[in-house]
Amino acid sequence: MLDLGSLRENLTNAFNDSELKNLCQDLNIDYQNLGGTTKKDMARELIEYCKRRGTLDSLAEKCQELRPNLNWLALQPKEESDHEVGIPHVKGMENNKELQGENKDLPASISNVIVGRDAIIAGRDLLYLFDDRQGRAERKTDEGRRKVQEWGERMSLSGWDDQAWHLLGFALQFVHEAVEIDSYYQRAWTLMADIYHRIGKEELAKECLKKSYSLAKLGPNFPGRFFKDVERNIESGYPFNNVGRLKRQSPPTWFINKYQRYWKL
């Protein structure tokens, strides 16, 4: 397991801002959605992004390729003994058979360590489940964004055919699932605004954009580059204007019947 603190320090020291952005592009990561106002912040967000997706090893391998003078793959955390973990002796624990369970026949000091360690593991599992909520919402949002990109490709080839509508429907479904998982994940609300705009539900698009704005974090790019892009598209009518040159169409009946359950917030 990589030592995330050392990895963050190496990223901050070995890459400048521009090089960190190039690193993200090499890993197919949209750096604009990472957040952070400083290089250190970006390094931290990049590590957390890869951690949620289980791609920390890929990040380290790419860094090793770009900065071979540093040993990225050997960043192992310091081994901790039971003494270093600092599990306390809880007064009265030796008499609590319910907590000790199957460990009741062990010496009290050993049983205390086992019970304490189990509590730590359980706490870590709960923390993981809580922290992964945003990760799961992010993955759903990424799926939705890919469907929107596929919609754009389909529109270039075939225009408003059934497949194009299906792609928008799938995108809408994914992004609704994202906000159901984590209703505080801003990027999901921004993408939902973009999808509603493409479907022709402008009022819903504006409501989603308003929600996204309320969730945005303060920073130099507030309320976010993606937000600004979507807001500009909604205001200008892109891609259904003279620049995008697409003709807007009303959703077909089958699409309405299948996806109108998502036409509410």
N, C-alpha and C positions, 0 to 999 in steps of 0.2 A: 504494500500500500504506500502511495506517495505521501511525502510530508508536504501538506498543502501550504504551510507557512513558508517553507523554503522555496517551493515552486513559485509562490506569489512574489517572493523577494527576487528570485532569479528573473522572472518575467519583467518586473519593474526595472531592474538594473540592466538587463541585457537587450531590451528593445526600447526604441523611442515610440512616440504616439503613432506615427505613420507606419512603423514596422509592426506594431501590435495590430493595427487594422489590416495590414496585409496578411498577417498570421491568421486572423479570423477568416479572411477570404479564402486562404489556402485550405482551411478546415470546413469550408462551406457554412460559415456562421455569419449571420447578419450583425455586424458589430454595432449598428445603429440601435439595435434593440437590447443591447447589453446594459445600457445605463452607465452611470458614473460620470463624474466631472473631471477627474484627474487620471493620469496614467495608472496610478496605484489602484484607483477604483475600477478602471477597466480590467486590469489584471485580475482583481478579485472576482469581478462579475464573470469573466471568461472562465475562471476555474470553477465557479459555482455552476455555470451553464454546462460545462463538460461533466461535472460531478453528477448532475441530475440525469444526464444521458448515458452515464457509464463510459465516457470517452476520454477519461483523464490520461490513459495510456497513449492514446493517439495524439493528444496534445503534447505529452512529454516526448514522444518519438519525433514529432515534427520540430519541436524545439531543439532536440538533439541534432537533427539534420541541419537546421539553420544556424545553430550556435554550438558546433562540435567541441569548442574549447571548454564547455561546461558539461559535467556529467549529470544530465537531467534524469536519466533512468535509474540512478542510484540514490535518489532522494527518499531515503527510508526514515520513518519517524523513530525517535529514541525508544528503545524497549523499556517497558515499565514493569517493575516487580510489584507484588501485592503490597509491599511496604510503601512504594512510591505512590500507588493509587490512593492510599490513605483511607481505607475503609475503617470507620470507627467501631469501637466496641460499644454497643448500646446496652445501657444498664437494664437488667431485667430480661434481656433477650434469651438468656440461657433457660429461663422458666417458661418461655412462650412456645409451647409445643405446636400450636396452630400454625405459626409462622415458620417454624423449623420443619414441620411436615416429616418427610421421610428421612431428614437429616437429624432426627431427635436423638439417635443413638451415638452421634459423633460428639467429641468434646465440644464444649460451649464455644471456645475461641474459634475453632474451625467452622462450626455451624454458623456463627455470626458472619464470618467471611463469605460463606456460600450464600446465605440469605441476602447479605449486603450486595454481593456481586450480582445476584439475580435481579435485585431491585434496580441496579444500575443498567443492566441489559434491558430490562423492561422499559426503563425511562428512555433509553436510547431508541428503542423500537418506536415508542410513542412519538418521540421527537422526529424520527425519520418519517413517520406517517404524516405528521403535521407539515414538515418541510416539503415533502414530496407533493403536496396538494398543488402548489404553484407549478411544479414540474409537470404534473399530469395535465394541468390546464394549458401549459405552454405547448405540450406535445399536441393536444387537440387543436390549439390555435394554429400551429405549424401545418397540421393536416388541412385545415380550412384554407390557409393561405396558398398551399400547393394547389388546391382545387380551383381557387380563383386564377392562379397562373395558368393552369390547364384550360380554364374557360377562355382566357385571352388567346391562347394558342388555337383553340377550337374555333373561336370567332374569326380569326384570321383565315382559317381554311374553309369553313363551312357556314359561317354566319349563325343566325339564331335557329339552329336545329334542336331536336330533342336532347341530344347529348350535351349541348351547351347549357341547356336549362337544368339537366341532371347535375352537372358540375356545380352550378350555383346552389342547387338544393343540397347537395352533399356538403358544400362549404358552410351553408347556413346551419345545417345540423351539427357539424363539428364545433362551430363556434358557440352554439347554444350549450352544447355539452361542456365546453370549456368554462363558461360562466356559471354553470351549475356546480362544477367542481370547485371553482374559486371565483366568487363574484367580485373580488377586489383586484383581479388581474386586468390591468388597464388595456393591454394590447388586444385582448379578446374583444373588448367593447369597441375598440377602434376598428378592428376588422369587421365586426358585425355591422358597424355603420357603413363601411365600404360595400359590403354585400347587399344591404338593404338599398343602397343607392343604385347599384347595378340592376336590382330587381325592379326598381321604380317606386320603392316605399320611402319617399323622401322624409316624411315626418318621423318615421321610425329611425331613419338614418341620423337625423338631427338629435333625437333623444339619446341614441347610443353615443353620439359624439359628446353630448353634454355629460353623460355618465363618465365617459373616458376622461374628460377634462377634470372632473372632480377627483379622479383617482391618480392623476399625474403627479409625479414627484418633482419638487423644485430643483432647478438646475439651469445651466446655460442654454439647454435646448428645450426647456419647458414650453409646451406640454409634451414634447417628443417629436422626432422627425416624422415618424410614421403618422402620427396624429395630424401634423401640419399638411402632409401630402394628401391624406384623405379629406381633410377639411377643405383644401384647395380644390380637390376634384368635385366635391359636392357643390361648392359655391360656383364653380365654372361650368359644371355639367359634364366634365370629362369622364369617360371617353365619348360621350354622346354630344359632342360639339364639333366645331370646325377643325379643331386640332386632332381629336381622336377619330372623327369621321365615322363613328358607328351610329346606326339608327336604333333608337330605343323601341322596344316592342313590349306589349303587355304580356304577362305570363299566360301560357296556355291553360286550358281548363284542368287538364290532368295535373299540372304543376300546382295549381291552386289547391286542388283537392288533397294532394299529397303533403304539401309543405305549409299550408296556411296556419297550421298549429304553431308555427314558429313566428307568425306575424304578430307577436305580442311580447312585451318585456316583463 
